[in-house]
């Protein structure tokens, strides 16, 4: 018997994981490479950022998920590039994985519209680390406002700007407003969290521009009812850590969250194929890379037009369908058949605005309010990987709904605690000395001779 | 009516939180200062480190816990020192809080026996951040071992050394062994996690030296049954990130966890009082600081002898009792009565070794095995703050027991993701440039001209 063909799948998101799983009964050896050890259910990431869920509720160890799939090997590693001629995936640590068939599902990252310097002031929301950082900033802002003596500083600390009126931005803005109005309402002595300003900024004329117009209007009304100031047709021209500038209007705001532009993973460039303005790869209708029928691209990294000229959207169902299709294509190739064109089945769009409110478009059906919200809950629970996660999320939602509380109001600052030690490991010796100070203690509080060295 | 007296409580651990809560009906104004926004249930921290529990399961927002206590104000801040003459607590950010009565419950940190340089190689376990770092190191070691080509390197990656044979060390070693033998057993293709070595190192002749001898022997037997190599009477002489040296024996080990020496918070020194070798304050029997009847010290920071000459142990029940006593003493002082001496009521000691195994000494009663384990489960659930946490922990334990799984196997590396941005905020401009690179992407994978700046 001949050696089985080798398939490498890059990325364990919705598309890559689905593809790898669907290859279980195909006679190939599969290597699934991801730089995280977990599959992340990104649609609920904003709830981690807003302290409603634990990271582990929406992240599942990839290894555990596929433990019974004997033809699959999981590799935790960072893909640095490709040797397209030699058909090898190159890892940052120097390792190389040869392939006969390659599926690239590396996903998307944020785009700051040519202003990468904004990132530090306005974290995006793509990873668990991003979500914990956003959570830290939101919760710390209220704490610092409570301590602030200067009214202007207090105002800036109690002003939250969410940039981007897509589903992520709408969900974030709604959740921050709920934290201020309900969760924290009675917990401070010197500030009234209910008076916090939450702004949602969108460059286009309406929020949720991918939705039908009536649903955009409904979502905007729901946001306003929650106390969110919705600024449509407004462009961010500057962000500096103290303020956000919209056109000529400078708004003092210490906390800015980024839910705007999406850019394909920089790995797209490494494939040497034609990219669109967002860095996505213009793939053939059968998902293959131009000139490379052995390479398929799925998920947010692929730019694919539908029959009606619109693009396949960058949403989880599309990535899952493409991943499934890529696996089928590999089976076809093994049988000597050509790869087939992908057809997207549009299941509709759902976006939640806050407690009891959502909007959804499912074919000709437009849903708003409680019904849409229940549909949203159901769909998200259904798609959560792993029974345990589903149960954990469900129980926390019940608890939060009943109490207005948020179960994960934890400020975790791994960065502050361990950055010195880690930088030291990597040889940044100028940061070496602080590694010796005792855990969690600020240098200011310590005499210089603290350690008996 | 006169202005109410001001009480400042430093630290929202077991002692400080209990004291602040008990002052609810005393006519004082209380300020509770902590540098974290959460009260941490430290006895279960090792379960966060070993991926069994979520951080938020054992941490509860202080503000939320005391929201209904009208005479209490919570301050998130870092205490830098004290103005004992002016009766003010000084914060690192320059703020000062005046007091009439002060309770210092700043707790303990790790001690590295005069080797602070070991910390980066052997994280301790006092904060959520520590636990997440330990978890990251444990899980990453298996991943790297799976990738390692060199057998010696693989062996070092699969060798885990826990330093310190007290309850934390015993619990950690048992849990790491269970991860290797059960949770990860079938999840790797190139390594067999069951062959991982787990060593527990203790300088004294037996583990759990605070327990009766028969229980130490029982715990050691249970550890060996789990596959842990117990090295008693062994002293660590070097740790360098590649190995641990015990006396003259060098053991190649990449993952070292520190459960040994405890040192009182460096704040003890700021009180200008006589300290013992561990940095604890030698307080009067009524918990007051020598020379300062208006200052009480409770919890791990206080060194207090019992009538029989033994010390009050550094455990949660002792801290809680002292916190309660300090609140009563303040009420006495308001009535013009002198402060009373503290009497410790010993409820016994419990330590768990692993799934279904624990040891406990309650008065003359010595428990081992399943019975001790059930007692341990019951006591820890009972003392967990907040009903929601209790339920969440209980459900996860049931799930873990039934499946041998661990629900929180998440490698979260906030440090890597955000250290650059944070360092930049603080003005370390030499770290400024990397902040501009896109999220989560390794520099190696990027062309230098990546951003259209």
Interface residues (C-beta under 8 A of the other chain):
Chain A: X35 X36 X37 X38 X54 X55 X56 X57 X59 X61 X63 X64 X67 X73 X74 X75 X76 X77 X78 X79 X80 X81 X92 X93 X95 X109 X110 X114 X116 X117 X119 X120 X123 X124 X126 X127 X128 X129 X130 X132 X133 X139 X140 X143 X146 X147 X184 X186 X187 X188 X189 X241 X263 X265 X266 X267 X269 X270 X388 X391 X392 X395 X399 X405 X407 X408 X409 X410 X411 X412 X413 X414 X415 X416 X417 X418 X419 X421 X422 X423 X424 X425 X430 X435 X436 X437 X438 X439 X440 X441 X442 X444 X445 X446 X447 X450 X451 X452 X453
Chain B: X35 X36 X37 X38 X54 X55 X56 X57 X59 X61 X63 X64 X67 X73 X74 X75 X76 X77 X78 X79 X80 X81 X92 X93 X95 X109 X110 X114 X116 X117 X119 X120 X123 X124 X126 X127 X128 X129 X130 X132 X133 X139 X140 X143 X146 X147 X184 X186 X187 X188 X189 X241 X263 X265 X266 X267 X269 X270 X388 X391 X392 X395 X399 X405 X407 X408 X409 X410 X411 X412 X413 X414 X415 X416 X417 X418 X419 X420 X421 X422 X423 X424 X425 X430 X435 X436 X437 X438 X439 X440 X441 X442 X444 X445 X446 X447 X450 X451 X452 X453
